[in-house]
Amino acid sequence: MIALLRSDLYRVARSRWPWAVLALVALATLGSAVFTIWWPLEPGVVYDGLTTSSGALRLAGRGTSIGLAVMVAPFVAAHLSTADSDSGFDRTLLSSLRGRSAFFAEKCLLTVILSGAALLAYLALSGVGAFVTMRPVANVEPLWQIVVWAVEGWLVACAYAFVVLLVGQLTRSRAIAFIVAFLLLSAVFEQGFFSFLLLVSNMFGLGWRPALEAALAWAPYVTMRSIEQGAAAMLAADSTGVAPALRALVVCAPLCLACAALSAAVGSRRDVA
C-alpha cells in the first residue's frame, strides 16, 4: 500500500488540479487579507484570539473560517474516487494486485493526507494574512487548544470526504460524487433526515421531538458550526452538556473507520471491467 501511496502522491504533485485548489484557498484567505490593506478594518480593532469568529485567522481573511478547509476535502475526495476508473488506470492495477482491498484503503489514506494538506494551507495562509494586517491580538489561545481545534476540523473534513469517496467508488460517477459532496456540506442530508423523522413523529404522535433535537446536535454539520466559533467554544460544554470536540470525536471517528472498512470490503469484490 505504501508503494501505491507514493505513486499517487507523485501523480498528484505532477497534476494541475491540486495547485488550482491551493490557488483558490490562497485567494480566499491571503487575498482577502491583502484587500484589507486597501480597505482597512475599523480603527482600534483588536483580534480576540486566533480561532474565534472575531479572531486573527477569521478577520484577517474577511470572514474566511476553517470551514473553507472542510469544504475542500469532500470535493477532492469526489475527484479521487473516480480519477483512476475514468482514465482506465485501475483496470490494469486491480488485475495485477493479489489483494484489491489495499488499493481502496490507500485511497482513504490519500484522502486523509490531502485533507490535512488543505487544512495546513488554510492555517498558513491565514496566519500570513493576520501578519499582513498588523492588528494586535488579545486573549491568544494556548497552543494545545489551537492544535486540538485544527485536528477536530480535520476529523470532520475526513468524515465528509470518506462518505463522498465511498459513494464515488460505488457509483463510479464523478457527477454523483460531486452532488453528494455539495449536499453534505449544505446539510441537506442531515436536516432532511431529521425533518423526515420529525414528520413521522408528528403524524403518529410519537413524541420524538426532544430526542431528535438532542440527536441533531451530534450531527457533523452542527459540530462544524461549533468548531468555527473557536477553540474555546469547541472545548466547552454547550446546551447538550457535551463539548463539540467530544461529539466530533464520538461521531466522526467511527464514521471514518466504517467508510474505510466498507470501501475496502466492497472494493475487494469489485470487477475490473
Contacts in CASP RR format, 6 or more apart in sequence:
PFRMAT RR
TARGET T0000
AUTHOR 0000-0000-0000
METHOD contacts of the structure
MODEL  1
MIALLRSDLYRVARSRWPWAVLALVALATLGSAVFTIWWPLEPGVVYDGL
TTSSGALRLAGRGTSIGLAVMVAPFVAAHLSTADSDSGFDRTLLSSLRGR
SAFFAEKCLLTVILSGAALLAYLALSGVGAFVTMRPVANVEPLWQIVVWA
VEGWLVACAYAFVVLLVGQLTRSRAIAFIVAFLLLSAVFEQGFFSFLLLV
SNMFGLGWRPALEAALAWAPYVTMRSIEQGAAAMLAADSTGVAPALRALV
VCAPLCLACAALSAAVGSRRDVA
1 102 0 8 1.000
1 105 0 8 1.000
1 106 0 8 1.000
1 109 0 8 1.000
4 102 0 8 1.000
4 103 0 8 1.000
4 106 0 8 1.000
5 106 0 8 1.000
5 109 0 8 1.000
5 110 0 8 1.000
8 106 0 8 1.000
8 107 0 8 1.000
8 110 0 8 1.000
9 110 0 8 1.000
9 113 0 8 1.000
12 18 0 8 1.000
12 110 0 8 1.000
12 114 0 8 1.000
17 79 0 8 1.000
18 114 0 8 1.000
21 72 0 8 1.000
21 76 0 8 1.000
21 118 0 8 1.000
22 121 0 8 1.000
24 72 0 8 1.000
25 68 0 8 1.000
25 69 0 8 1.000
25 72 0 8 1.000
25 118 0 8 1.000
25 121 0 8 1.000
25 122 0 8 1.000
25 125 0 8 1.000
26 121 0 8 1.000
26 125 0 8 1.000
28 61 0 8 1.000
28 64 0 8 1.000
28 68 0 8 1.000
29 60 0 8 1.000
29 61 0 8 1.000
29 64 0 8 1.000
29 68 0 8 1.000
29 122 0 8 1.000
29 125 0 8 1.000
29 126 0 8 1.000
29 129 0 8 1.000
30 61 0 8 1.000
30 125 0 8 1.000
30 126 0 8 1.000
30 128 0 8 1.000
30 129 0 8 1.000
30 132 0 8 1.000
31 61 0 8 1.000
32 60 0 8 1.000
32 61 0 8 1.000
32 62 0 8 1.000
32 63 0 8 1.000
32 64 0 8 1.000
33 60 0 8 1.000
33 61 0 8 1.000
33 62 0 8 1.000
33 126 0 8 1.000
33 128 0 8 1.000
33 129 0 8 1.000
33 130 0 8 1.000
33 132 0 8 1.000
33 133 0 8 1.000
34 129 0 8 1.000
34 132 0 8 1.000
35 62 0 8 1.000
36 60 0 8 1.000
36 61 0 8 1.000
36 62 0 8 1.000
36 132 0 8 1.000
36 133 0 8 1.000
37 132 0 8 1.000
37 133 0 8 1.000
41 59 0 8 1.000
41 133 0 8 1.000
41 135 0 8 1.000
45 59 0 8 1.000
45 135 0 8 1.000
46 135 0 8 1.000
46 136 0 8 1.000
46 137 0 8 1.000
46 138 0 8 1.000
47 54 0 8 1.000
47 55 0 8 1.000
47 56 0 8 1.000
47 59 0 8 1.000
47 60 0 8 1.000
47 130 0 8 1.000
47 135 0 8 1.000
47 136 0 8 1.000
47 137 0 8 1.000
47 138 0 8 1.000
48 54 0 8 1.000
48 55 0 8 1.000
48 138 0 8 1.000
48 139 0 8 1.000
49 55 0 8 1.000
49 56 0 8 1.000
49 137 0 8 1.000
49 138 0 8 1.000
49 139 0 8 1.000
49 140 0 8 1.000
49 141 0 8 1.000
50 56 0 8 1.000
50 57 0 8 1.000
50 130 0 8 1.000
50 137 0 8 1.000
50 140 0 8 1.000
50 141 0 8 1.000
50 146 0 8 1.000
50 231 0 8 1.000
51 57 0 8 1.000
51 58 0 8 1.000
51 66 0 8 1.000
51 141 0 8 1.000
51 145 0 8 1.000
51 146 0 8 1.000
51 149 0 8 1.000
51 230 0 8 1.000
51 231 0 8 1.000
51 232 0 8 1.000
52 58 0 8 1.000
52 229 0 8 1.000
52 230 0 8 1.000
52 231 0 8 1.000
52 232 0 8 1.000
52 233 0 8 1.000
53 65 0 8 1.000
53 228 0 8 1.000
53 229 0 8 1.000
53 230 0 8 1.000
55 137 0 8 1.000
56 126 0 8 1.000
56 127 0 8 1.000
56 130 0 8 1.000
56 133 0 8 1.000
56 135 0 8 1.000
56 137 0 8 1.000
57 66 0 8 1.000
57 123 0 8 1.000
57 126 0 8 1.000
57 127 0 8 1.000
57 130 0 8 1.000
58 64 0 8 1.000
58 65 0 8 1.000
58 126 0 8 1.000
59 133 0 8 1.000
59 135 0 8 1.000
60 126 0 8 1.000
60 127 0 8 1.000
60 129 0 8 1.000
60 130 0 8 1.000
60 132 0 8 1.000
60 133 0 8 1.000
60 135 0 8 1.000
61 126 0 8 1.000
61 129 0 8 1.000
64 122 0 8 1.000
64 126 0 8 1.000
65 228 0 8 1.000
66 119 0 8 1.000
66 122 0 8 1.000
66 149 0 8 1.000
66 150 0 8 1.000
66 153 0 8 1.000
66 227 0 8 1.000
66 228 0 8 1.000
67 153 0 8 1.000
67 224 0 8 1.000
67 228 0 8 1.000
68 122 0 8 1.000
69 115 0 8 1.000
69 116 0 8 1.000
69 118 0 8 1.000
69 119 0 8 1.000
69 121 0 8 1.000
69 122 0 8 1.000
69 153 0 8 1.000
69 154 0 8 1.000
69 157 0 8 1.000
70 153 0 8 1.000
70 156 0 8 1.000
70 157 0 8 1.000
70 160 0 8 1.000
70 185 0 8 1.000
70 224 0 8 1.000
71 185 0 8 1.000
72 115 0 8 1.000
72 118 0 8 1.000
72 157 0 8 1.000
73 111 0 8 1.000
73 114 0 8 1.000
73 115 0 8 1.000
73 116 0 8 1.000
73 118 0 8 1.000
73 157 0 8 1.000
73 158 0 8 1.000
73 160 0 8 1.000
73 161 0 8 1.000
74 157 0 8 1.000
74 160 0 8 1.000
74 161 0 8 1.000
74 163 0 8 1.000
74 164 0 8 1.000
74 180 0 8 1.000
74 181 0 8 1.000
74 184 0 8 1.000
74 185 0 8 1.000
75 164 0 8 1.000
75 178 0 8 1.000
75 181 0 8 1.000
76 111 0 8 1.000
76 114 0 8 1.000
76 115 0 8 1.000
76 118 0 8 1.000
76 161 0 8 1.000
77 111 0 8 1.000
77 115 0 8 1.000
77 160 0 8 1.000
77 161 0 8 1.000
77 162 0 8 1.000
77 164 0 8 1.000
77 165 0 8 1.000
77 177 0 8 1.000
77 181 0 8 1.000
78 164 0 8 1.000
78 165 0 8 1.000
78 168 0 8 1.000
78 174 0 8 1.000
78 177 0 8 1.000
78 178 0 8 1.000
78 180 0 8 1.000
78 181 0 8 1.000
79 174 0 8 1.000
79 177 0 8 1.000
80 107 0 8 1.000
80 110 0 8 1.000
80 111 0 8 1.000
80 114 0 8 1.000
80 165 0 8 1.000
81 107 0 8 1.000
81 164 0 8 1.000
81 165 0 8 1.000
81 166 0 8 1.000
81 167 0 8 1.000
81 168 0 8 1.000
81 169 0 8 1.000
81 174 0 8 1.000
81 177 0 8 1.000
82 168 0 8 1.000
82 169 0 8 1.000
82 172 0 8 1.000
82 173 0 8 1.000
82 174 0 8 1.000
82 177 0 8 1.000
84 90 0 8 1.000
84 93 0 8 1.000
85 172 0 8 1.000
86 174 0 8 1.000
90 103 0 8 1.000
90 272 0 8 1.000
91 272 0 8 1.000
91 273 0 8 1.000
93 103 0 8 1.000
94 100 0 8 1.000
94 103 0 8 1.000
94 270 0 8 1.000
94 272 0 8 1.000
95 272 0 8 1.000
97 103 0 8 1.000
99 268 0 8 1.000
100 267 0 8 1.000
100 268 0 8 1.000
100 270 0 8 1.000
101 264 0 8 1.000
101 265 0 8 1.000
101 267 0 8 1.000
101 268 0 8 1.000
102 264 0 8 1.000
103 267 0 8 1.000
104 169 0 8 1.000
104 263 0 8 1.000
104 264 0 8 1.000
104 266 0 8 1.000
104 267 0 8 1.000
104 268 0 8 1.000
105 260 0 8 1.000
105 263 0 8 1.000
105 264 0 8 1.000
107 165 0 8 1.000
107 169 0 8 1.000
107 263 0 8 1.000
108 162 0 8 1.000
108 165 0 8 1.000
108 259 0 8 1.000
108 260 0 8 1.000
108 263 0 8 1.000
108 264 0 8 1.000
111 158 0 8 1.000
111 161 0 8 1.000
111 162 0 8 1.000
111 165 0 8 1.000
112 158 0 8 1.000
115 154 0 8 1.000
115 157 0 8 1.000
115 158 0 8 1.000
115 161 0 8 1.000
116 154 0 8 1.000
116 157 0 8 1.000
118 157 0 8 1.000
119 150 0 8 1.000
119 153 0 8 1.000
119 154 0 8 1.000
119 157 0 8 1.000
123 150 0 8 1.000
130 137 0 8 1.000
141 149 0 8 1.000
141 230 0 8 1.000
141 231 0 8 1.000
141 232 0 8 1.000
145 231 0 8 1.000
145 232 0 8 1.000
145 235 0 8 1.000
146 231 0 8 1.000
148 231 0 8 1.000
148 234 0 8 1.000
148 235 0 8 1.000
148 245 0 8 1.000
149 227 0 8 1.000
149 230 0 8 1.000
149 231 0 8 1.000
149 234 0 8 1.000
149 235 0 8 1.000
152 227 0 8 1.000
152 234 0 8 1.000
152 244 0 8 1.000
152 245 0 8 1.000
152 248 0 8 1.000
152 249 0 8 1.000
153 224 0 8 1.000
153 227 0 8 1.000
153 248 0 8 1.000
155 248 0 8 1.000
155 249 0 8 1.000
155 252 0 8 1.000
155 253 0 8 1.000
155 256 0 8 1.000
156 220 0 8 1.000
156 223 0 8 1.000
156 224 0 8 1.000
156 227 0 8 1.000
156 248 0 8 1.000
156 252 0 8 1.000
158 252 0 8 1.000
158 256 0 8 1.000
159 220 0 8 1.000
159 251 0 8 1.000
159 252 0 8 1.000
159 255 0 8 1.000
159 256 0 8 1.000
159 259 0 8 1.000
160 181 0 8 1.000
160 184 0 8 1.000
160 185 0 8 1.000
160 220 0 8 1.000
162 255 0 8 1.000
162 256 0 8 1.000
162 259 0 8 1.000
162 260 0 8 1.000
162 263 0 8 1.000
163 180 0 8 1.000
163 184 0 8 1.000
163 255 0 8 1.000
163 259 0 8 1.000
164 177 0 8 1.000
164 180 0 8 1.000
164 181 0 8 1.000
164 184 0 8 1.000
165 177 0 8 1.000
165 259 0 8 1.000
165 263 0 8 1.000
166 259 0 8 1.000
166 262 0 8 1.000
166 263 0 8 1.000
167 176 0 8 1.000
167 177 0 8 1.000
167 180 0 8 1.000
168 174 0 8 1.000
168 176 0 8 1.000
168 177 0 8 1.000
168 180 0 8 1.000
169 263 0 8 1.000
169 266 0 8 1.000
169 267 0 8 1.000
169 270 0 8 1.000
170 266 0 8 1.000
171 177 0 8 1.000
183 189 0 8 1.000
184 221 0 8 1.000
187 219 0 8 1.000
187 221 0 8 1.000
190 216 0 8 1.000
190 219 0 8 1.000
190 220 0 8 1.000
190 221 0 8 1.000
190 222 0 8 1.000
191 216 0 8 1.000
191 221 0 8 1.000
194 212 0 8 1.000
194 215 0 8 1.000
194 216 0 8 1.000
194 219 0 8 1.000
197 208 0 8 1.000
197 212 0 8 1.000
198 208 0 8 1.000
198 209 0 8 1.000
198 212 0 8 1.000
200 206 0 8 1.000
200 208 0 8 1.000
201 207 0 8 1.000
201 208 0 8 1.000
201 209 0 8 1.000
201 212 0 8 1.000
202 209 0 8 1.000
214 240 0 8 1.000
216 222 0 8 1.000
217 238 0 8 1.000
217 239 0 8 1.000
217 240 0 8 1.000
217 247 0 8 1.000
218 240 0 8 1.000
218 247 0 8 1.000
218 250 0 8 1.000
218 251 0 8 1.000
219 251 0 8 1.000
220 248 0 8 1.000
220 251 0 8 1.000
220 252 0 8 1.000
220 255 0 8 1.000
223 244 0 8 1.000
223 247 0 8 1.000
223 248 0 8 1.000
223 251 0 8 1.000
223 252 0 8 1.000
226 233 0 8 1.000
226 234 0 8 1.000
226 238 0 8 1.000
226 244 0 8 1.000
227 234 0 8 1.000
227 244 0 8 1.000
227 245 0 8 1.000
227 248 0 8 1.000
233 244 0 8 1.000
234 243 0 8 1.000
234 244 0 8 1.000
234 245 0 8 1.000
235 243 0 8 1.000
235 244 0 8 1.000
235 245 0 8 1.000
236 243 0 8 1.000
237 243 0 8 1.000
238 244 0 8 1.000
240 247 0 8 1.000
END
